[in-house]
Amino acid sequence: MTVRAGRQFLAIPGPTVIPDEVLSAMHRPAIDIYSGELLGITDSLMRDLPMLFGTKGRAYIYISNGHGAWEGALTNVLSRGDKILVLESGRFAAGWGDFAARLGVEVETLNAGWRRAVRADEVEARLKKDTKGEIKAILVTQVDTASGVGNDIEAIGKAIKAANHKALFMVDVVASLGCVPFEMDAWGVDVAVAGSQKGLMTPPGLGFAAANDRAREVHKNAGLRTPYWDWTSRDGEMHYNRYAGTAPMHLMFGLRQALNMLFEEKLDNVFARHKLLADAVRAAVGKWSEGQALTFNIEEADERSNTVTTVLMKDPKQLTAFREFCNTKCGVVIGAGIGDLTGKAFRIAHMGHVNAPMVLGTLGVAEVALNALDIPHGAGGTEAAIKSLGASVAA
Ligand SMILES: *Cc1c(COP(=O)(O)O)cnc(C)c1O
């Protein structure tokens, strides 16, 4: 017996649920890439994306996923033999650093491990030792989608300033842009990268970079520049230059609609919605943890991200059965653990086009699975989520 007919709930941390309005906006014939409507859409995206990043700098749109945006950012500001510092707190900063290493950049890693956030004081201490200014860039993710950590980018920016260090501050906001506050200029971030398919609710296929004046100055002498990613050629006269070729118009139609929806809801409300829904998930997981079979991956409550919750499960067989039950019996796809947490964790995404019924439905099904499979857990997790939302939404 299954109860899975009806709309499937996709609760993985990317790609996320695509709103019907975004899908509909893409359902149209191709249009001219040299004149007319598309030029206006590009102008509006080039105006709105920097606003979303919180910068007076420029944005660049690539036909790529987040990995492409990583490579694009690195090649625009670094040279072979440069040294960079990677601040790891899970999987994704290391992945970005690995791309840098393969481009011939020397990578040093400051590893916070998988269960806590990057600590700003440790960054400051390391940078103060770099008296010769050998470190050219610092890489970190705002949310690491594998560990579920939310790093304090503002605090790390302050630490870099306190150390009086000149390295470029480069931040991966793939799993956080449009979900939690990000203030590139105010926090001292020079380069930020994102993708279309997580908080921005658009199909995979667009990678974004934002760069401030300082980054664009460093860019002038960067040795790793290549034609497709190059900011200078993308700044060229023609619309065609913006994309180094044919514009990804259908993804742009979708993105335009997604941004309209975010602005209509108002960003402050979007961020508050993510926080309240994340609180609800954490209320449930907190209760379930009392059974000792599962627990939060991130140990400190205030270091858990508002876009994804990573939950460790002791027994790998129970873990497989749990995710399988949620999907095949109830139509909810729960994220698997990745990297060091492969076979050890599941992930519940609460990112992008999510609302109370989707989150409560996902938690309810998770609890159905815990009960059905006799996995030890504290009772009343979903009820705790309901109470959390009842209190916070009323306020
Ligand atoms: C998903 C993700 C990426 C990689 O994006 P792809 O589009 O899968 O290449 C990079 N960084 C973070 C934090 C992510 O969550």
The ligand as an SDF file (V2000), in Angstrom:
LIG
                    3D

 15 15  0  0  0  0  0  0  0  0999 V2000
   24.7300   23.0460   -5.0660 C   0  0  0  0  0  0  0  0  0  0  0  0
   25.9200   23.7840   -4.5900 C   0  0  0  0  0  0  0  0  0  0  0  0
   27.0270   24.0320   -5.4060 C   0  0  0  0  0  0  0  0  0  0  0  0
   27.1830   23.4270   -6.7640 C   0  0  0  0  0  0  0  0  0  0  0  0
   26.2200   23.8190   -7.6250 O   0  0  0  0  0  0  0  0  0  0  0  0
   25.9310   22.9470   -8.9620 P   0  0  0  0  0  0  0  0  0  0  0  0
   24.9010   23.7670   -9.6420 O   0  0  0  0  0  0  0  0  0  0  0  0
   25.4520   21.6160   -8.5020 O   0  0  0  0  0  0  0  0  0  0  0  0
   27.2000   22.8710   -9.7130 O   0  0  0  0  0  0  0  0  0  0  0  0
   28.0290   24.8150   -4.9300 C   0  0  0  0  0  0  0  0  0  0  0  0
   27.9880   25.3170   -3.6870 N   0  0  0  0  0  0  0  0  0  0  0  0
   26.9560   25.0780   -2.8520 C   0  0  0  0  0  0  0  0  0  0  0  0
   26.9800   25.6550   -1.4880 C   0  0  0  0  0  0  0  0  0  0  0  0
   25.8950   24.2980   -3.2780 C   0  0  0  0  0  0  0  0  0  0  0  0
   24.8760   24.0530   -2.4490 O   0  0  0  0  0  0  0  0  0  0  0  0
  1  2  1  0
  2  3  1  0
  2 14  2  0
  3  4  1  0
  3 10  2  0
  4  5  1  0
  5  6  1  0
  6  7  2  0
  6  8  1  0
  6  9  1  0
 10 11  1  0
 11 12  2  0
 12 13  1  0
 12 14  1  0
 14 15  1  0
M  END
$$$$
